[in-house]
């Protein structure tokens, strides 16, 4: 009798864990390929995202200054968030131009029903007034977010993701984003 109760209890517990597992892939959107990787702020981490996509075996292209003209045949946009004044200068952009480019790109993704995956790979050192402004502008349009944990110390990503019901994965280091990135795609 005790064995039966124990078995029933274990089955019930397994069922509860199955339906409430916070990392269950069922809760995370599955994106389609090809993916266009672009920057939202011109940080160097956009290049790192490209390396991760290659290691994940994704069908991707990289355009640091993508516009709506780059969306042909694209099934997903990966926006790598992080503002770098050096990166903006190298791209020949100021912050106003970058905000306009990113806003126009997001508008086009909505028009063409292209989902957005946001990545913040720079951690705490890639936060600041300009990056935070970009995060607050871009993140609400994401369907999924992967962030290096130290970049979310203040809970900004958690707050925005909770407000907009966006799945969020935190990783310890940028390299640890490989598996969540790979798992995000069909």
C-alpha positions in Angstrom: 0.0 0.0 0.0 2.8 2.4 0.9 4.5 1.6 -2.4 1.4 2.5 -4.3 1.0 5.8 -2.6 4.6 6.6 -3.1 4.4 5.7 -6.8 1.3 7.8 -7.2 3.0 10.7 -5.4 6.1 10.4 -7.6 4.0 10.4 -10.8 2.1 13.4 -9.6 5.4 15.2 -8.7 6.9 14.4 -12.1 3.7 15.7 -13.8 3.9 19.0 -11.8 7.6 19.4 -12.7 6.9 18.7 -16.3 4.2 21.4 -16.6 5.9 24.0 -14.5 9.5 23.7 -15.5 10.6 27.3 -16.0 13.2 26.3 -18.7 10.8 24.1 -20.6 11.3 24.6 -24.3 7.6 24.8 -24.8 7.6 28.2 -23.2 10.2 29.7 -25.5 9.4 30.6 -29.1 11.0 28.6 -31.9 12.4 30.8 -34.5 12.9 30.0 -38.2 16.0 30.4 -40.3 17.6 32.3 -42.0 18.3 34.8 -39.4 19.7 38.3 -39.9 22.0 39.4 -37.1 22.3 43.2 -36.7 23.3 45.7 -34.1 21.2 48.0 -32.0 23.8 50.4 -30.8 26.9 49.3 -32.8 28.6 47.4 -30.0 31.4 44.9 -30.9 29.2 42.1 -29.5 27.4 41.9 -32.8 30.5 40.1 -34.1 30.4 37.8 -31.1 26.8 36.9 -31.9 27.9 36.1 -35.5 30.5 33.7 -34.1 27.9 32.1 -31.8 25.5 31.7 -34.7 28.2 30.0 -36.8 29.0 27.6 -33.9 25.3 26.9 -33.5 25.1 25.9 -37.2 22.6 28.5 -38.0 21.8 29.8 -41.5 22.5 33.5 -40.8 23.8 36.7 -42.3 25.4 39.7 -40.5 24.7 43.3 -41.4 25.8 45.7 -38.6 23.6 48.5 -40.1 20.7 46.5 -41.5 17.7 48.2 -42.9 14.3 47.1 -44.2 16.0 46.5 -47.6 18.0 43.6 -45.9 14.8 41.7 -44.9 14.2 39.7 -48.1 13.9 36.0 -47.3 14.7 36.7 -43.6 12.7 34.7 -41.1 14.1 36.1 -37.9 16.0 39.2 -36.8 18.6 38.9 -34.0 19.1 42.4 -32.5 22.4 42.6 -30.5 21.8 45.4 -28.0 24.6 47.5 -26.7 25.7 51.1 -27.5 29.3 51.9 -28.4 30.3 55.4 -29.3 33.4 54.0 -31.0 31.2 51.6 -33.0 28.8 54.3 -33.9 31.7 56.5 -35.2 33.1 53.6 -37.2 29.7 53.1 -38.8 29.5 56.8 -39.6 26.4 57.2 -37.4 25.4 59.3 -34.4 23.0 58.0 -31.7 20.0 59.8 -33.3 20.7 58.1 -36.7 21.2 54.7 -35.0 17.9 55.1 -33.1 16.1 56.0 -36.4 17.7 53.0 -38.2 16.7 50.6 -35.5 13.2 52.0 -35.1 12.6 51.7 -38.9 14.0 48.2 -38.9 11.6 47.2 -36.0 8.7 48.8 -37.9 9.6 46.8 -41.0 9.8 43.5 -39.0 6.3 44.2 -37.7 5.0 44.9 -41.2 6.5 41.7 -42.5 5.7 39.6 -39.4 9.4 38.8 -38.7 10.1 37.9 -35.1 12.8 39.5 -33.1 15.3 37.7 -30.8 17.3 40.1 -28.6 20.8 39.4 -27.3 22.7 41.4 -24.8 26.2 39.8 -24.6 28.3 42.6 -23.2 27.3 42.2 -19.6 27.6 45.0 -17.1 30.3 46.8 -19.0 27.9 47.3 -22.0 25.3 49.1 -19.8 25.1 52.9 -19.4 22.7 55.7 -20.3 22.8 55.2 -24.1 22.6 51.4 -23.9 19.8 51.6 -21.4 17.9 53.9 -23.7 18.3 51.4 -26.6 17.3 48.5 -24.3 14.1 50.3 -23.3 13.3 51.1 -26.9 14.0 47.7 -28.5 13.3 45.1 -25.9 9.4 45.5 -25.8 9.3 44.3 -29.4 11.3 41.1 -28.8 9.7 37.6 -28.7 12.7 36.2 -26.8 15.7 37.6 -24.9 19.1 36.1 -24.0 21.3 38.3 -21.7 24.5 37.9 -19.9 23.5 37.9 -16.2 25.9 40.7 -15.1 24.1 43.0 -17.6 20.9 42.5 -15.7 22.1 43.2 -12.2 19.6 46.0 -11.8 16.8 43.9 -13.2 16.0 46.1 -16.2 15.8 43.2 -18.6 13.7 41.2 -16.1 11.3 44.2 -15.6 10.8 44.8 -19.3 10.4 41.1 -20.1 7.9 40.6 -17.3 5.9 43.6 -18.3 5.7 42.4 -21.9 5.5 38.6 -21.2 8.8 38.0 -23.1 10.8 34.9 -22.2 14.2 35.7 -20.8 17.2 33.5 -20.5 20.2 34.7 -18.4 23.7 33.2 -19.0 26.8 33.6 -17.0 29.1 34.4 -19.9 28.6 35.4 -23.5 30.0 32.0 -24.7 27.2 30.4 -22.6 24.6 31.9 -25.0 25.5 29.3 -27.6 23.1 26.6 -26.3 20.1 28.9 -25.8 20.7 30.4 -29.2 20.9 27.0 -30.9 17.8 25.9 -29.0 15.8 29.0 -30.1 15.8 27.8 -33.7 13.9 25.0 -35.4 
